[in-house]
Amino acid sequence: MSFRRALITGVAGQDGTYLAQLLLSKGYEVHGIVREAGHPSNSMLAHIAQLSSTAGARLHQHVGDIRNTQWMAQLLEQIMPNEVYNLAAQSNVATSFAEPDVTHEINYVAVNSLLESVRRLVPHARFFQSSSSEMFGLTPPPQSEESAFLPQSPYALAKAGAHVLVREAREEGNLFAVNGISFNHESPRRSTAFVTRKIAHGVACIVRGEAEHIELGNLEAIRDWGYAPEYVEGMWRSLQHDEPHDYVFASGRGHTVREFVQFACDSVGLDWRERITHDEAFDRPHDVKATIGDATKAKAVLGWSATTTAAELARIMVEADIERGSRHVSFLDMPRLAAWG
């Protein structure tokens, strides 16, 4: 085979689009799974495909549900990928409390089925599982690959279970299987269901005179925020190493939600104290106090590190939201974002 072929589940999401871009730039043939044809989130993929086609790269979309075991097996046999990146997930923590069964099906059961299909049909393929810092829950920071899991949500519990499945597939099933534990990584492609994008979008609306305040929940939660394009680079590097391992991808720097609001407001000269109101409706039932990652292993083994600070990230996101608002276009249609934000 003169080129590498990759399958990405959840390709229309933030990480999926950035990863597809990265792989296409490296000459991969990329196959991505989308939930439905014509969904607005797929427009970024169409733009990426258009840009990449001039260089001879290939992006193919497949409409389906990763919970459909038979369909997934047939797709694996058809594609015969060298690398499989499982980025599909029900990724909203708040939604996981409202829909725990669906979260379990997508984030755990489907992973189990996918691993078994990979083992049977494409055992040569290298497998990447997108794990989450939410798995650590109440474990004090900094959290590394060796830290205990104390999940505090149905989302985190399902992710922790899938993480164990991947580790067992590597140790007992002889698969090249990697868990990448990504701490919070954001970009202008994030949904407004996530607090960083909600803040950036809110600040942009205030700048344009469309709003006065941003309503938020817990301002004291501490998170380790990084820039998504850098994190998908780590995902790719983890499958290029000679041996499979688990890795934490994180900046190692923690900031409160309050600080991220301040960074976003400072980037456009607003006083954050005048722009925030608290709404208990946005408080989580069991919020995790602090997650700060220790990415020492990823730096030592893969040469990977996060370089974009939270303040820089906030500025990037606010500027993108201001631009898309002034041009009255969807963030998925912005060429600027298609070129790594």
N, C-alpha and C positions, 0 to 999 in steps of 0.2 A: 504493500500500500504506500503510495507516494505522498500521502497527506494523512493528517490525523482527523478523526471524526469524533465529535463530542455530542452527547445528549444532555440537555439541560431541562429539568423539570422546573416549572415556575419561571419560565424564561421572560414573561411579560412584566415581572415585578422589578423593583429597583435593582436588586443584585443581578437578576437574570439578564436585564438589558445591558448592564455594564460588563458582565461576564461575556455575553455574546459578542459585544464590541471587541473586547480584549482578544478572544479566541479568533475572531475573524481577522483581526490585524496580524495574527500570527499564522494565517493561512489555513486554519481549520475549516472543515466542513461542519457546520453547526446545525443540529436538529433541536428544536425547542418545543415543549409541550405547552399549549395554551388551553384555557378552559372552554372558550367558545370563540367561534369566528366572528369577526366584526366588532369585538369588544373595544371600547375606546382606548384601553390600556395597550392594545396591540399596535397602535399607530406609531409608537416609538420604534417597534420592531420593523415595521415597514420602512421607516426612514433609515434605520441602520442597514437594512438589506439593500436599499437603493444606493447608499454610500459605498457599501462594501463590494457591490457587484462590479464596479469599475476596476477593482483590483483583482477580480477573479475569485473572490471568496464567495462562499455559499451559505445561505441561511434558509432553513426549511422549517416551517411551522406545522405542527400536528395537533389537531383539535381532539381533546379527550380528557379523561379523568384518571388521575393516578390511582384512584381506588379501584379501577376496573383492572383486575389482575390479568385477565386473559388478553385484553387489549394491550396492556403494557408489555406482556411477554411477546406478543406478535410484533410490536414495534421494535423491541430489542433485537429480535431475529432479523427484521427487515433492515435495520440500520447497522447492526454489528459495530457499536461504538468502541473506540479505544478508551474513552473517558466518559464517566457518568457523573453529573453534578446534580444532586437532589436538593434543590432550593425551594421546592413547592412546600407550602405550609399554610395553615390557618395561623397567621402570625400576630394577630391582635390579642393582647393579654386580656383586655376587658371583654372582648367577644368570647373568649374561652370560658369565662364564667357563665355566660348566657347560653353557650352551645358547647358544653363539655364533650358530648358524644361525637359531634362532628369533628371537633379538635382532635380527639383521640383517634378517630378513623384516618384522618389525613396525616397527622404528625407522628403516629406510631404504627398503626396497622398497615398502612400503605407502604411504609418504609420496610417493614418486615417482609411483605410480599415482593417488593422491588429487589431487595437483597437476595431473596431466594431465586428470583428469575435471573438476576445477574450471575449467580453461582452456577445455575444450570445451563444457561444459554451463551453467556459471554464471560466465562471465568477469567479470561485474559484482561478484561477491562479494569481500569482503575476507578474506584468509587469514592466520591466525596459527599459527606453528609453535612449539611449546614446546621450546626448546633447553636445553642444560645446561652448567653451569660445569665439569663433568667433562671437557668437550672440551679445556679448556686444559691439563690434565694437568701436565706439568713446567714449563710457562711460569711464570716468577716472578710473584708478585702485586705490585701490584694488577693485575687483568685487566680490560680494557675491550673494546669492540666491535672494536678494531683489534689486539688481542693475537693472537699465533699459537696455533694449535691443535696440541697435542702429546698426543693421547689415549693413555691407558694401560690401557684395557679395551675389550673388544668393545662394551660399551654406549656408551662415549664415542666410539669410532670410528664407529659407526653414526649417532650423533647429529650428529657433525661432517659426515658425508656428507650427511645430510638438510638440515643448515643450508646447505650449499653449493647444494643443489637449490633451496631456497626463494629464495636470493639470485639464482640464475640465472633463476628464474621471474619475479622482479621486474625484473631488468635486461634480460633477453632476451625474455621472454614477455609483458611488459607487464601482469602481474598485480599487484594491490595485495597484496603478500605481505610479511609481517613475521616476523622471527625474534626471539623474546624469550628472552634467555639468563638464565634464572633461577638464581641461586645458591641454596644450600640453604635451603628454606623449609618450615617445619614447623607442626604444629598437633596438637590432640588427635585429629584424624581420621587421622593417619599410622598406617601399619601398624607392628607391632612388629618387622618386618624391617629398619626403619630405626633407626639407633643412638639418635637423640634420643627416639623413642617407647619404645625398649627401656629406656632409662635412666629415663624418667618412670614407666613401668609398673613397673620394678623398685623404684624408690623407694616407690611406692604400696604395693607388696606388703610391703616392709619395715615401713612404717608400720602396716599391718594385721596384722603378725606372721606373715605367710605366707612370708617369706623372710628370709635373713640377709645375702646378698651379691648383687651383680650381676656376672656374668662378661662381660668385654669384651675386645676385641682392642687395636689400637693406640690408646693414649691421647694420643699426641702429634700426631696429624693435626690440622691447623688448617682450620677451615671458617668461612664467612661465613653465619651463621644468621639467618633472618628469619621473620616470621609470615605464613603462607600467604594469609589473606584480603586482606592488603595487596598481595600479589604478583599476585593475579588482577585486582585493580583496575588494576594496571599493564598487564596483558594487554589489558583492555578499552580503556583509554585509547590504547594503541598503534594500535588500529583506528579510532579516532575522529579521529585527526590527518589533516590535509589530504594528507600525502604518506607513503608507506610507508618505514620505516627499520628497522634492527635496533637492539635496545636491550638493555643489561645491567640486570637488576633485582637489586639487592644492597643490603646495609646499609653496606658499606664497613668493617665491623669483623670482625676474625678472632679466633676463640677455639679453643683445643684441646678435644678430647673430654674431657680431664681437667677443664677449666674448666666445661664444661657439666654434668658430673657434680657438681661442687662447687656450681654454681648450683641444681641440682635438690635436692641434699641440704640446702643452706642454707635453702631455702624451707620446710622442715619441721623444721629444727633437728637434722639428722643430721650426724655427722662423716663426710665422704666417704671419708677415709683408712681407715676401719674397714669400709667397705661394698663395696669394689671388689676383684675378683680378675682376673688376666689369664689368658686362654685363647688359646693360639696358633691354635686352630682358627678363631678369628674374624678373624685377620689376613688381609688381602688379598694376593694374589701380587705385585701391583705397585701399592702404595698411593700416592695423590697426597699429597704432603706438605702443601701449602697452597693454598687457593683463597680469595681475597678480592677482591670485585668493586668496580669503579669505575662507579657509576651516575650520573656527572655528566651524561651526555647525556639520560637519562630525566628527570632533574630539570629540566634546561634546556628540553627540548622538550615534555615531557608534564606537567610540574609534579608528578612522582611522586617520592616518597622513602619509604624504610622507617623506621618510627618505633619499633617494638617492639624492645627490646634482647634479647640472648640470655638474660640473667637473668630478664627478664619472661616471655619465651617458656617457659623452663624451669618457672617457677612456674605459668603457665597450664596447661601440660601435666600437671604433677604433680597439681595440684588437680583437674583433670578426671578423671584416673585414680583418684584417691582417691574422688571422688564416685561414679563409675560402679561402683567395686568395692563401696562401702558400700550402694548401691542394688541391686546384683546385676542390672544391665542392661547391654546392649551399648552401646558408645559410639555406635553408629549410631542408637540409639533415643533418645538424650538430647535433649530439646527445647532445653536450654541450648546445646548445640553447634549445633543448627540455627539458632540466633540468633547466629551468628558466634563461637561458642566462648566 
